[in-house]
Amino acid sequence: MIGRLPRPDKQSGTRARFLTGTYACPFLERCLPALTLGGSMRIYTGGIATETNTFSPLPTGLADYDVWRAGDETGGEEFHCTATRVFMEMAADRGWELVFSLQAFAQPAGLTVRSAYEQLRVELLDGLERAAPCDIILLPLHGAMVAEGYDDCETDILQRVRAVVGADTVVAVLL
């Protein structure tokens, strides 16, 4: 089940407890107060993102994706996913465990080749299964990805994630 969580009560100071440092992440600001007011958390993050132009004749293959895997995300400027960097910083600041699996990004082009999408999706889901159990799943996706045979990749990913983690785990998506 995907749903919206209530905004934190600004007057009670909940917002201040979750937003420290030099950045604010409305995505996490909305999710985390509903989960915990302290203590440890295990958070899984990973995603596949591209903006598909269904009219483009240029397919998006596996070689068109920049892919970062566990261990790559701490290296240099090349790691592009700002959301994942923010998740990592917030988790580290709070002493939470963040399990990073895979972040794949391709520049906008045509449909993603079916085998490329399925290979990346399997890797993302395998990482989730190895990380379980988790308190929250954070998925920076895009919202406009189409692959051969999959008209809505984000929905496909979310349905499969939900099948892995069950109905009680919070799954949050950044589009």
N, C-alpha and C positions, 0 to 999 in steps of 0.2 A: 504494500500500500504506500503510495506516495502522497504526502500531504504537506500542508503548511504548518509551521510551528509558530506560536505566538511571539510577537516582538517582546524583548525584555522591557521591564518596567523601568523607565529612565529615572523616575523619582526615588526608587528604592536603592539605586546604585548598582543594580545588576549590570548595566552597560559598562560601568567603570571597572568592575571586576574582570570583565572579559576583554576589554579593549585597553591594553597597555602597550607602551612602545610608540613607535612613530607611524604606525599604519592602523587602519580600521578595515575590517572585513565584514561587510553587512551580511554576507552569506553565513559565516560562522557565528556572527553576533546573533542571528535569528535562531540557529540550531542549538548551540552549545548550552545556553542557559536552561533550556528545556530538558537537557540531559543530566546535568550535574552542576552543583555549586562548589565543587572541590573534589579532591581525590584523583585517582589515576584513571586514565582512559586509554584504550587501544583503538587507534584510528587507522583505517585503510584508505589509501588514495591511489588513484590511477585513472587513466582515461585515453580515449582515442578521439581525435578532433580534426575535422577539415570542413570546409564550406564547399558543398557540391553545387556545381552548375550543371543541371541535368541536360542542358542544351549543348554543352561542350563535347566535342568529339574526342577530346584528350582524356583517356582513362587515367585514374590515379592508382598507380601500382605500389607495391611494397617499397620499392626503391625511392619513391617520391616522399615517403614519410621520414621525418627525423624522429628517431625512437630513442628514448632514454629508459634505461632499466635500473633496478635497484643498484645503488653504488654510483651511477652516473650523475644523479641529481645533485650531488654535493660539489661537483666540478664546475669550473669556469663559467664564463659568460654565455656559453653556447646553450645551456639549459634554459629553454625559453618560457616554460610554463610559470607565469607569475603566481597564479593561484596556488600551485603546488609549493612554490617557495614560501608563500605566506602561511600555508598549512604547516609546513615544517617549522617555521619560526614560532608560530603560535604554540604548537605542541611542545617544542623545546623550552619555551618560556614557562610553560606550566608543568613541565615534568611528565608529559604524556608521551606514550609510545606511538609513533607514526610509522606505519608500515607502507612503504612506497613500492609499487610493483612496476608500473609501466606508464609512460606518457608518450603517445605517438601523435605527431602533428604533421599535416601536409598543407601546402599552400593551396588556395582554391583552384579547382580544376573540375574535370568530369567525374563520372561515377567511379567509386573505388572498386577495383577489381575484386570479385567475390573472394578469391583465395587469400588476398591480402587482408581484407577485412576479417575473415574468419580466423586467420592465423593470429592477428593482433587480439581479437576478442578472446580466443582460447587462452592466450598468454595472460590477459587481464584477469579472466575468471579463474585460471589456475592459481595465480597469485593470491586472489581472494580466498580460495579454498585453503591454501597453505596458511594464510594469516588468521583464519577463523579460530576462535570467536573474536569479534570486534564489537566495540560499542557504537561506532558510527562508520559509515562508508561515505567518503567524499569523492565525487566523480566530476572532475572538470572535463566537460564534453564540449560540444559546440552548439548543436541544435539544428544543424542544416546538413547533416551527413547522409548520403545515400550511397549504397553499394549495389552491385549487381545482385538482384534477388532480394534486396532489403530496402524497402522504400523509406524506412525510418529507423536508422541504425541506433539512435539514442533509446528509442522504445525497446528495441531488441535487446540492447545491453541491459537496460533497467529490468526487464522481465527476467533475464537470466541471472542478474545479480540478486534479485528478490528470491528466486528459486534456490540460490545458494544460502542466503543469510536468514531466510524466513521472514515472517510478518512482524516480528518484534524489534528488529534492528532498524535504526534510523538510517535511511539512505538519502543523502543530500546531493543534488546535482547543480553544478554551475554551468549555465548555458551562455 
